Amino acid sequence: MWRFAGISPPAVNIVCLVANESDQSLMLQLCRRNHWGVVFPESRAESERALHELKPQIMLFDRDLAGQDWREFVAGFAAATSGVC
């Protein structure tokens, strides 16, 4: 799922947890234009796996997906990384 067959990995990897297809499309266009890697996990568990496997430089989350505890959701990911925004 995270392999880059025959090419070097992108300089910037982004994990983007958003539910809206138009948001995903916008991010995909932006990432393609800048030659960045992007994955769109469908759950918190997939996001955690991507965090550990890809070691992304950027993580984007739609706070509506995390519900009222979105601050804890983001804090948990921030605590598990070193330097991811």
Secondary structure as a PSIPRED ss2 file (coil, helix, strand):
# PSIPRED VFORMAT (PSIPRED V4.0)

   1 M C   1.000  0.000  0.000
   2 W C   1.000  0.000  0.000
   3 R C   1.000  0.000  0.000
   4 F C   1.000  0.000  0.000
   5 A C   1.000  0.000  0.000
   6 G C   1.000  0.000  0.000
   7 I C   1.000  0.000  0.000
   8 S C   1.000  0.000  0.000
   9 P C   1.000  0.000  0.000
  10 P C   1.000  0.000  0.000
  11 A C   1.000  0.000  0.000
  12 V C   1.000  0.000  0.000
  13 N E   0.000  0.000  1.000
  14 I E   0.000  0.000  1.000
  15 V E   0.000  0.000  1.000
  16 C E   0.000  0.000  1.000
  17 L E   0.000  0.000  1.000
  18 V C   1.000  0.000  0.000
  19 A C   1.000  0.000  0.000
  20 N C   1.000  0.000  0.000
  21 E H   0.000  1.000  0.000
  22 S H   0.000  1.000  0.000
  23 D H   0.000  1.000  0.000
  24 Q H   0.000  1.000  0.000
  25 S H   0.000  1.000  0.000
  26 L H   0.000  1.000  0.000
  27 M H   0.000  1.000  0.000
  28 L H   0.000  1.000  0.000
  29 Q H   0.000  1.000  0.000
  30 L H   0.000  1.000  0.000
  31 C H   0.000  1.000  0.000
  32 R H   0.000  1.000  0.000
  33 R H   0.000  1.000  0.000
  34 N H   0.000  1.000  0.000
  35 H C   1.000  0.000  0.000
  36 W C   1.000  0.000  0.000
  37 G E   0.000  0.000  1.000
  38 V E   0.000  0.000  1.000
  39 V E   0.000  0.000  1.000
  40 F C   1.000  0.000  0.000
  41 P C   1.000  0.000  0.000
  42 E C   1.000  0.000  0.000
  43 S C   1.000  0.000  0.000
  44 R H   0.000  1.000  0.000
  45 A H   0.000  1.000  0.000
  46 E H   0.000  1.000  0.000
  47 S H   0.000  1.000  0.000
  48 E H   0.000  1.000  0.000
  49 R H   0.000  1.000  0.000
  50 A H   0.000  1.000  0.000
  51 L H   0.000  1.000  0.000
  52 H H   0.000  1.000  0.000
  53 E H   0.000  1.000  0.000
  54 L H   0.000  1.000  0.000
  55 K C   1.000  0.000  0.000
  56 P C   1.000  0.000  0.000
  57 Q C   1.000  0.000  0.000
  58 I E   0.000  0.000  1.000
  59 M E   0.000  0.000  1.000
  60 L E   0.000  0.000  1.000
  61 F E   0.000  0.000  1.000
  62 D C   1.000  0.000  0.000
  63 R H   0.000  1.000  0.000
  64 D H   0.000  1.000  0.000
  65 L H   0.000  1.000  0.000
  66 A H   0.000  1.000  0.000
  67 G H   0.000  1.000  0.000
  68 Q H   0.000  1.000  0.000
  69 D H   0.000  1.000  0.000
  70 W H   0.000  1.000  0.000
  71 R H   0.000  1.000  0.000
  72 E H   0.000  1.000  0.000
  73 F H   0.000  1.000  0.000
  74 V H   0.000  1.000  0.000
  75 A H   0.000  1.000  0.000
  76 G H   0.000  1.000  0.000
  77 F H   0.000  1.000  0.000
  78 A H   0.000  1.000  0.000
  79 A H   0.000  1.000  0.000
  80 A C   1.000  0.000  0.000
  81 T C   1.000  0.000  0.000
  82 S C   1.000  0.000  0.000
  83 G C   1.000  0.000  0.000
  84 V C   1.000  0.000  0.000
  85 C C   1.000  0.000  0.000
